[in-house]
Every structure is written in structure tokens, then in C-alpha cells.
Amino acid sequence: MRSAIIILLLLPVLLWQTGCMKDVNPSDALTTETITGSPEGLKNAVNGAYSLLKDHVPFNGTTDDNNMYLRQYFQLSDFASDDIVCGQTTEDPLFYSFSLGHSPTQTNTRYFWYISYKIINDANTVIEAVEKQANPDVTTQQMLGECYFLRAFSHFNLVKLFAMPYAQNPGAPGVILRTATSDPAQKARASVGEVYAQIIADARRGAELMSQSRGPQYASREAAWALLSRAYLYEGNNDSTTYFASQVISSGRYSLATPATYPDLFANAAAGTETIFCVAFTQLDDYGKFGSIASMIYSNGNSGWGEEFASASLRDTMSANPEDVRWKYIIPLKDDNGVLQKKNGIDIYYISKFSGQGGSPTLSSPILFRLAEMYLNRAEAAAKAGKTAAALDDLDIIRTNRGLSGALYHQQLPAGKTALDVVLKERRLELAFEGHRTFDVYRNKKAMNRTYWGYHLPGLKESDINPAVNPSGYAGMVVQPDNPKIIYYIPIDEIETNKLCVQNP
């Protein structure tokens, strides 16, 4: 972590550049008049909020290709897990997720905080304008519901990254709830429990309002149900998790990809049978080597940096079933003689879940909610409720559709394993690289074991963790769930301009 001296030196510049984090303008200068003036104005306003998930929005007076909501979200989530290994040191602040060397001044968390509240501000502007209407029509109610969804989704991702898991302490400091454009700039962090209550209330309200479908690139009633299932799972409410997951599953709108179609699911997300909600990128949104989600985890030799790889830990977990079609998204780099290539002693296995749309190695429409997660949410809730057979049945449905019909559980647990063990393993396999793993580990009060060679701790040599050289390993590579480093610091911009906001330890 950077020293306090550096922070103090940077502070005057930061304050001059950013000001109060509450004082942000909606991306398209939204006003009540522009929203309610016409149906088209309302639609444009809502679509503008969605665009903030993928645009390179100016921050501190400049536009940085590395700053994009989804790029930061997936990196802040997954690069701190045991699914992705860091191939080298880098000046990109994404490195702090690997090393746990977080700082209140790191650009990626500062931008993520900024753009999240910008989305929330846009949603609030629309909500306030539409709620004043006496009898909004069905289309207007749909737009309103989508904004409640976006506000819930944004607050949820903030509390996951900047606050300790609900399961550890719902009374711990969460994030700042912004539910009105008139909120005071000086506002304290709500508790984790209070943030979850608001997320759930907003998602429920969104589900009530939405009755139309504009396609999976926009929120829907089912997307709100999916968010509720996830939020209740993180909260530990098994009955509600099951109820909303089942609502999505039984809606009839989605079906699991088959072994034949799964390898193309992520490259064709908008048309995927599993896709509940994705962020639609077009060829114009292909950021290539600079700024795309895929740029750090994939390269075809001509595009992408390809500096982070699927970890040995994940590949070892998958190794028992080479027929699993989920291997299709883990690509070994081999030379013309079929020899696996290495970088700094690390086997190169690229990750292609964010590649392939339109044949581009750096383009995809990231899926944020999909049907397989609903089965897994329901399975985890069943496992925790002691309903082992039901949990294993849901896992077998997924495994059958991933080419593992010969490796099903048939309601029988493997020797020495609990139902939760096998559910979490299946979540890891199915949802790898989609932003779930870190939260799945820590919210279940488990340790993250990253005892494998990689640059996830600075200054480490391979011999430090080679059992033949150092049998004791390196203790810092097993991260306990109560370690304050599992979350990020509140950005310095907020801390220095909002005196009621307390910093994480």
C-alpha cells in the first residue's frame, strides 16, 4: 500500500481535480423536461444510463482507455481470486487485486466508485421524474423499473467490493446509499444490512414495474428476479434465494446451453438461450488491445496483452473431466511443435470468455446474469437447508449440459464431501471468470488458497512456494475471509470531500 506521505502529496491535486463525488452530472444532462417531454426522451435517458456500463467516461478531466465500468468490475472481482494468475508485474492498478496492495488512491477503484454513482445518479433522475406522473403507461413503467434495477445492481456491486460480506457482519460499514438526487453530499456509509435492504427493495420494485422485454441487453422482470436471487444468496436467505431462482427457471424464457452450443454462448451472448442480462457491445465498442475486458487475459498474437492466465489451481480442479465443454474457454498457447508456452515460468492458458464476438479476439457482450447461475443459486440454498438431493439434482442438470452425463452425482455425495463443497466446486467451474469466485469464497467464510506460482504477491520467487525448496510455503498466499484486504479502500476522493464517510481499515 502506498505510504501516507504519498497520499498527502497527492491530496491537493486530487481534490482540485475531482471535488465532491456527489457532484456529478448525468451523462446526457438529464432534466425532468427532457425525460417526460416524450417517450423517446425517456428511452434515451434510460439507455444513457446503460451506456455508462461500457463507455470510457472522462474522469478527472481526461479519458483513460483503461477506465470502463465492466473492465474494472471483472478485474477487481476476479483478479483477487484463485482462478486467474498474474504473469508479471504491471503498472496497471489491476495488479493491486493480485497483490492485495490496495491504496485509497488507485485509479481503478476511484473510477469504479465514480462511475457507479454516476449510474445511480442517472437512475435517480429518471425515477424522480417518472414517479411524479399520475398514470404512467406500461412502457413508461418498464423504463422506471429498469432504473430501479440499475440502482440496485450498482449499489450491490459497490457493497460487494468495498464492504465485508453480509455473512460476517451485517452491521459493518457498507457503502453510501444514494436514493435521491437531493441527497446531501455529506452522508455516512449505511450498514451492510441497510444496503442489502435497499438493494432488495429496489429490485422488487423493478420486478413489479417491468412487464415488457426489450431484449437481454436491457433489464427485465426476470433480470430483477435473478438479482434478487443473488442478493438473497449473499444475505443467507435460503427460502428467498430458492423462490426467485425458481421464478426465473420456470419463466420459460431461457434454457441451458447444450454441450454443442455452450462453446459459442459468450461470443453470441445477446442471442444465447441462457442470457438473462448482458451489456451489448458492437463493433464500434471494440476497444481492442487498449481497454477491452479481454485485453489482459487473451491474445491471438496480434491483439491483447495476454498477461494473465487461467490458474493452475482452477485447471487442477477441472482436470478430472477433460470432456467438460467448459475447457473450451481455457486456451493453451503452444508453439508449432505443440509445446506449451510459458511466461516467467507460468504455463500460458488464455481465457476466451470475453472474446470471439464477430470473430474479434477482444470483443464480447459480457453476460451479467444467466440461467446456469439460477440453478447454482438454488442448489447452494438447498445445500445449506439440508436438502442434499435437491442440490445435487440441480448440479446434475448443469453437468448434463456441459458434456458430463457420465459423471453425474445421482443424489450421492462423493466420499468426504459435503453438499456445500460440491456446489461451490460446480460454481467455480461454471462461473469461472464471470466475477463470482472471490465473493463465493469469502461470503462462505472460507479461505482463498493461492499457493501456486505467480505474481500475486510482490517480490516472490517461485522457490518461495516450491515444496521441495520451502516445505512451509508462504503463509500470505492463503487469504483468510476476515482479512481486511479482501475488500478495497473507499477512494480518497470520497473520504476527503465527505467527512462523514469512514475509511476501511
N, C-alpha and C positions, 0 to 999 in steps of 0.2 A: 504494500500500500504506500502511496506517495506520502511524503512527510507533511507534517502540519505547516512547516516553513513554506513548502511549495504551494500549499493551498492558500496561505495568506498572501503570498506574492501574486497569485493568480486572481485573488478575490476582486480587486478593484476593476480589473478588465472584465471579469465575468459579470459583475453587477451592471457595469456600463452597457454590456452587450445584450443582456437578457432581460433585466428588470424583473418584475413580478411574474411568476409563472401563470397567475390567474389572468393577466392582461394579455390575452391572445385574441386575435380577430379570427372569426370563422374564415375558412379557406376561400369562400366566394362572397365575402362581405354580406352575409345573410342579414336580412331585416324582416320584420313581420310583414311589411308590404310586399317584399319580393317573394315571400313564401306563400302568402294567402292570395296574392293577386291573380294567380291562375294555377290550374292543375300542373301545367308544365313547370311553373316556377317551383312548386313544391317538390316535384320529382327531381328537378335539377339540384335543389338544395340537399335532398337526401343522398342522391348519387355523389354529390361533392364530398359528403362525409365518408362514403365508401372509398373514394379515391385516395383519401389520406392513409389508407392501409398500404398503398403501393407506391405513392408518389415520393419523389425526392423533394421534400419540402424545405425551403430555406430555413436555416437555424443559425442564430447569431449573425445574421446578415449575409450568410453565404450558403450555397448549395453544395453539399458534400455527397458524392456518389455512394458513399458507404452508409449514409443515413436513410433508412427506409424502415417503416414500422415492422413489416414482416421479416426483413433480414435481421433486425435486432431481436425480434421475438424468438425466432428459431435459434439464433446463436446464443442468446442469453439463457435459453432453456436447455438446449441440447449439448452445448459445448461444456457445460458443467457436469455432464452425466458420464456414465461409463460406456456409452455406445459409440462415441467419436473420440479419436485420439489425435492429438496435436502433433504435426510432423516437424515443426520447427518454431523457433521464437519469431514473433512478428510485432511490429509497432501498432498494428490494428488493435484497438481496445478489446476486441473479441478474445484476445489472449488472456485477459483477466478472468474470464469464465473458466478457462482451463486451470490457471494457476491459483485461483481464489485470491489473487492480489488486488482486491477491489479498491476503488477510490471514489469519493464523492464527486470528483472532477472528471471522471472518464466520460468520453463523448457519447458512447453508445447508450449508456443508461440515461444520461441527461437528455438525449434526443428522444428516447423512447418515452420518458416521462412527459416531455413537452408535447409530442405528437399525440399521445394518449389523451391528454387533457384537451387538446385541440379537437379531437374527435368528439369527446364528451361535450365540449362547448357547442359544437355544431348540432349535436343531438338535442341538447337542452334548448337551443334557439328554436329548432323545429317543434319540439314538444310544447314549448310555451305558446308558440304562435297557433298551433293547431288546437290545443286544448281550449282555447278561447272560442272556438267555433261552436255554434249551438247544435247543429246536426250534421256532422261531417259524413260524407258519403263513404262507401265501402273502400274505394281507392284511397281516400284521404286517411281513413283508419289504418289501412295497410302501411302507408308511409309513416304514420305515427308509431305503429307497432314496431317497425323496423328500427326507428330511432331509440325506442326503449331497449330493443335487443342490443344495438350498438353501444349504448351506455352501459348496459350490464356486462357485455363482453369486455369492454375496455377496462372497467373497474376490476373485473375478475382477473384479467392478465396482470394488472398492476399489483393487486394484493398477492398474487402468487409469487411475483418476482421480488417485491420489496417488503414482505411481511412473513413471519414464520407461519408454518402450516396451522390451520384451524385445529387440527387434532392435538397439537401441542399445547395451545393456549388461546382460546377464542377471545380472551380479554386482552391479549397483547396488542401493541400498536399496529394498526393496519395501514391504510392509505387515506388520503384526504378525499372525502366524498363531495363531489360537485354535482348537485342535482338541480341547480338553478343558475341562470346567467347573473343573477343578483347576489350570488354567494359572496361573502366578504373575502378579500384577498388573504387576510389574516385568519386562518382557520386551522384548527388542530386535526391531527390524524384521528379518524374514527377507529374503534377497536376492530380487530379481525372479524369478530362476530357481527358487529354492526355493518361492516362492509358486505359480508355474505348475506345478511338480511336484505340489504338494498339490492344486491345483485339478483337475488331470488324474486323480490317484489317486482323489479323491472322486467325480468324475463317472463314472469307470469303475466304481467300486464301486456307485454308484447304478444304473447301467445293468444291472449284473449282478443286482441285487436286484429291480428293478421288472419285473413281468410283467403287471400289470393296467392298465386305463385308467379313470381317474376323470373323464375329460373334459379338455379343453385348459387349463382353469383350474388344473390340478394337474400336477406333474411326471410324466413317463413315461420309459420306456426311450428313446423317440425324442427326448425333450427333452434327456436326458443325452447322447445321441449328437450332437445339434445343438450343445450346449455344448462338447463335445469338438472338434467340427469348428471352431468359432470359436476356441477356445483354441489349438489346434494351428496355425491360420492365423496368429494373432498371434505365436506362437512361431516360425513359419517352417518348420514340419514339413509339407512338401507331401504326402507319402505318407499321413500320418495324417489330414490335413485332407480329402483326397480319400476315404479309406476311410470316415470317419464321415459325411461329407456323402452319400456314395452309400448308406450304410446307411439313412439317413432317406428318401432319394429312392425307394429300391427297397422300402421297407417296405409300400407300397401303401395307407398310411393317409391320404395327403394328395395333393392335386392343385392345380396352379396355378390361381388365379382367371383367368377369361377376360376379354376386353375388356368383356363385358356385366356380369360380376359383380364385377370389381375395384373399381369406384367405391363399392360397398357393403361391401367387405371389412372395413374398420376400424370401421365403425359396428355391424357384426354379427360381431365377432371370434370369439366363442365358437362360432358356427356356421360360421365360414369354412373353406373347404376347404384353405387354406394354413396355418391356425393350428396350430402345434405346442405353444406355451405362451403363455398370456396371463394377465393378472391381471383377474379378473372383478369388475367394478363393477356395482352395482344402482342403482336409482333412489334408494335410501336413501344411497348413496355419492356422489350427485351434489353436488359441493361448489360448483357454480355459479361465480359471479364470484370468490369468495374461495377459493383453494386448489386449484382444479382444474388439471390439466395444460393444458387448452385455454384457460384464462382469459387468458393473456398473448399468445396467437397467433391468437385468433379472437374475433369479436364479431358477433352478428346485430343489433346496435343496442340490444339490451335486456340482454344478459348478456355477460360477458367484458370485460376491459380492452382487448384487441386493440392492444397497443403494440409487438409485434414481428412482423415480416413475412418472407415469402419474399424472399430477397435477389435483387438484380439479377444477381449472379454465377450463381446457380442457374438463374434464368429464361433468361439468355442461353445457358446450356448446353443447356437444353431447347428453345430456340427453333426449331431446325431441323425439329422434328416436332410441329406443332400437333395432329396426330391422336393423339398419345400420350395414352392414358387417364389417365396419371399426373398430367396437368394438372388432373384433377377435384379434387385436393386442394389446389390453389392457387386461391384465390377473389379476383378483383379487386373492390375496393369502388368502385362507380360511382354517380353521382347519377342523378336521374330523366332526365337528358339523355344518359346514357351516358358521362359524362366521368369518367375515372379520378380518384379522390380521392388526396390526398397528406397526409402528416403531417410537418411540419418538412422539407419538400422531398423526402420519401421516398415513392415510389409504394406505395400500400397494397394488398398482396396477402396476404390472410389464409391461414392454414394450417388445414385441417379434418381432419387425420388423427386428432385426439383429440376429435372432435365427432360428433354425429348418432345416438348410441345412443338408441333410444326417442324419437327426434325432438328430443333435448336438445342445445343447442349446446355444452354443457360436460361431456358425459358420453360415455365410451368405456370399453372394456376393453382397455387397451394390450397390443399383441402384442409379446412379447419374443423369440420365435423363430418363424420361419415358413419355408415351403418355398423361396420365392424366394431367401432368403439361402443355402440349401444349394447351389443351382445356382451362385450367385455365389462362394461359398467354393471350390467345386470348380473353377470357371473361373479364379480367381486362382491357385490352386495349380498348375493346368495351365499357365497363362501363365508362371509362374516356373520351371516344369520344362521349358520349351521346347516344350510341346505346344500350339502355337498353334491348330491346327484344332479340337482338343477344347475349348479355352477358348471359341472363337467359336461352336461348336455349342451350348454351354450358354447363351451370351448370346442366341443366336437363339431358343432355346426360350422364354426370358423375353420377348423383344421381340415374338414372335408373339402372346403372351398379353397384350400391352399395346397392341395395335392397330397394330403396326409391321411387319406381314407384308410390306409393300412396301419396308422399309428394313432388310433383314437383311444380315449380313456374308457368308454363304455361304463361310466359311473364308478370306475375303480381308480383309486388314488395310487400313484407309484409308491413303492415302499419308502418309508421315511419322510414323505412329503405331506404337507397339509394342503387343504383346498386352496388357501390363500397363496401358498407357494406356487402352485401350478397356474393359478390365474395371473399372478404377477409375471411369471415367466412368459405366458402367452401374450400379455400386454406388451412386454418388451419386444417380442418377436414381431407382433403385428403392427405396433405403433412406432417402431424404431424410426428416429429422425424426424418425427412429427411433433416434437415439443412436449412429450408426456413423461419421459423416463425420470427426469430429475424429481418431478413432483410426485410421481408414483412411489419412488423410494422413500423420500423424506416424510410425506404425509402418512405413510405407514410405519413411521418411526424405525426405519431400517437404515443401515449404514451403506454408503456408496463405496464400493471396493474398486479402486482404480490402480490396483497393484499390477501394472504392466508397463512396459517401456513406452515412454512418450514424453512430450514436453509439457505435461500438465503441471509440473512443479519446476520452477526456475532453478537452474544450477544443478539439476540432477543428472547423473550419469547412469548409463544402463547397468553398470556394475553395482549401483546402489540397491537395485531390486533383483539382481540375479541371485537366486538361492545358492548357487554354487560358490558365489563370492561373498554374499552377505545374507546368511540364513534368516536374519531377523527382519529383512525387508526394510521398508521405510514407512514408519507409522503414519506420517501425514498423508499417505495415499489412500487411507481408509477414512472417509469423512463421516463423522457421526451426525445423526439427524438434529442434534441440539447445538451444533456448531454454528455460531452466528454468521459464518462465511457462506452458508448455504443460500443466503439472500444478499441483495445488493444494498449499498448505501442509498439513502434518499439523496438525489442530486443536490449539489451545493447551491444551485440557483434557488431552489425552493427553501432550503434551510436558511439562507442569508436574507431572503426577502420576506419570508413568512416566519415570524418569530414564535408562532405557536406550534410550529411543526418540529417535533423532536427527531433527532438522528438515530439511526440504528447503531447498536453497539459495535 
